[in-house]
Amino acid sequence: MDPQLIAYLTTTFLLAVTPGATTAVVVRNTLAHGGRGGVGAALGSATGNTIQAIVAGLGVAVLFSRWPAAETVLRIGGGIFVLWLGVSSIRRAWFPGAVTTKGDSQRRIGAESSSYRQGLTVNLLNPAIASFYLVVLPSFMPDNAPGWYYAALAAAHVVIAFACHMVWMVAIDRLHRGADRPALTRALEIATGVVLIALAINVMASG
């Protein structure tokens, strides 16, 4: 296998496996809605990654170079959204019965839809994802590489990130079901909320 491709796959895996805002969103939705919520968030984040890759491939870097404020808006908007998710997680932890994996079919569908939207939004507004497709991925492109090669590298990132998020979902879902203790669920919710708030502050202060 091409050493440059191996280096790209290794770098991509290390970035994807490192917990960040998207991982925290998958965790919070798994705690709130069970495995279905975690899968929904993971699918939403994969869709967000795909859209980011397509936009980057179409030349969004030119937009950022001509209108630097666009990058600032993306960063602040993403930070505010992640901050809201973090505060919501902490608020939900203090209300008995707010965290559950059971409910009727209508509630499940609504929960899955909400989880998907959260995963999608957090990645669409994540400047780190935009930077990956604008800076990191192109640095592994061979000279005069065909257009399909960019698509293949982007697809590899989407698949690797989705797989990592699914691992988190399974681990948290099993931990939650195995313990079945409201106190543990609240502690995990609060921890997730604190992480999201810290990430949000870091994103908004990094400009």
C-alpha positions, -999 to +999 in steps of 0.1 A: +000+000+000+011+035-007+030+049+024+013+083+019-021+066+020-012+047+051-001+079+067-034+096+058-055+067+072-034+066+104-038+104+109-075+102+101-080+074+126-061+093+154-081+124+148-114+105+147-108+084+178-099+115+199-130+126+217-144+159+206-177+178+202-192+152+179-183+123+203-199+142+231-231+147+211-232+109+203-227+102+240-254+126+252-280+112+227-271+076+237-277+085+273-309+103+265-324+080+239-305+047+240-287+031+211-311+046+186-303+081+197-266+074+194-269+059+160-290+089+149-264+113+161-236+093+144-255+092+111-261+130+113-224+137+119-215+114+090-239+135+068-223+167+081-189+153+073-200+144+038-215+179+032-183+196+045-162+174+022-183+183-009-183+220+000-145+220+005-141+201-028-161+229-046-137+255-034-150+270-001-114+280+007-118+308-018-149+320+001-130+321+034-100+339+018-123+366+003-146+369+033-127+360+065-158+370+085-175+338+071-150+316+091-157+337+122-194+333+118-190+295+114-168+293+145-191+314+167-222+297+155-208+263+161-196+273+196-230+287+206-247+255+194-223+232+213-227+255+244-265+251+242-261+213+240-239+213+270-262+234+291-292+213+280-274+181+291-267+195+326-303+208+329-317+174+319-295+157+345-314+174+373-349+164+362-360+129+374-372+108+345-358+131+318-333+105+307-349+074+294-344+048+267-381+038+266-412+054+252-438+050+225-430+048+188-438+085+182-414+096+209-387+073+195-391+087+160-389+122+174-358+114+195-340+098+165-348+128+143-336+152+170-304+132+175-298+132+138-302+169+136-278+175+165-251+153+149-256+170+115-256+206+129-226+201+152-204+189+122-217+215+098-208+242+122-175+226+133-145+246+121-122+216+129-140+195+103-138+223+077-101+226+084-096+189+080-110+190+045-094+223+035-059+217+050-052+182+063-067+161+035-052+181+006-017+177+022-020+139+015-030+144-021-004+133-046+006+158-073-018+158-102-041+134-084-075+129-102-107+142-086-119+108-076-089+105-053-101+134-031-135+118-030-119+085-019-099+101+009-130+120+021-151+089+021-124+071+041-126+099+067-164+097+069-164+059+073-136+059+100-153+087+120-186+070+118-171+037+130-154+054+159-187+071+169-205+038+167-180+023+191-187+051+216-224+045+212-222+008+219-199+013+249-220+040+265-253+021+258-240-010+274-226+009+304-259+026+308-280-005+305-257-026+327-256-001+355-293+010+352-287+036+380-302+071+377-272+085+397-247+071+372-268+084+343-269+119+359-232+119+365-225+109+328-249+136+316-233+163+338-198+152+327-209+153+290-224+187+295-193+201+311-171+187+283-194+203+257-194+237+275-156+235+277-153+227+240-177+255+231-157+280+250-124+268+235-139+270+200-153+306+204-120+318+221-097+303+194-103+330+168 
